[in-house]
Amino acid sequence: MKNRILYLLSAALIVSGVSCKKDDPVTSPTTTPTTPASLSISSPYQVNFTLDGTAMDYNIGTTTGFDMVNSANNSVQPIGGGTSTFIYGSSIGNGTAYVGFMKGTFSLPGGGLMSDSEFLSMFPAATVAYSPASANGVVVSYFDGSTLWSSDLGTADQTGSAFKIEANQVLTGGSYYTVKLYITFNCKVYDGSGGSKTITNGSFIINVAKI
């Protein structure tokens, strides 16, 4: 599979090690979703959301030009040489507009690389808090072609927001250890200059990879 340019997911994120990939592994289910009923972990890759009252649908395969990009912001230290940290995420877009998330931060105090099981433990079926720079949770970002809007810019106020991994599914057959996710979310995103937008009815069918 070919590498692709990483979409910038957070203006506040200082990237110490970033890589990207697109892959299409074979699925092997581990959990199943409960809500909402309109989607499931088996649904095609897509992101759907309402942005300030306007419905937005980025559906890979049916929306022309849209694709998925995995991303990472990792600082890996040698064994015994300090703490390794890991932030992973993914986005769906067309190279101009996109929406995505980053989740972290997983730490290994003794250094080294994380295992597959440790990577999977980052994405349990559970509610996840919003956290600036993905320090202790997630950052959701939206790029409209000219302006980056992110949950951790501006006031970063996420009162009433939610981000829930409804289900996960380990994938096999690809170049990297990969987990498919079914996520529901809503939040406010900010441009850092006083502007804000409200995302409601959000849902991702997306994967994350240990790249």
Secondary structure, DSSP 8 states (H G I E B T S, - for coil): ----------TT---SS--------EEEE-----S-TT--TTS-SEEEEEETTEEEEEETTTSTT-EEEEEE--B---TTSS-EEEEEEEEEE-SSSEEEEEEEEEEETT-S---HHHHHHTS-SSB--B-GGGSSEEEEEEE-SS-EEETTSTT---TT-EEEEEEEEEEESSSS-EEEEEEEEEEEEE-SSS-EEEEEEEEEEEEEE--
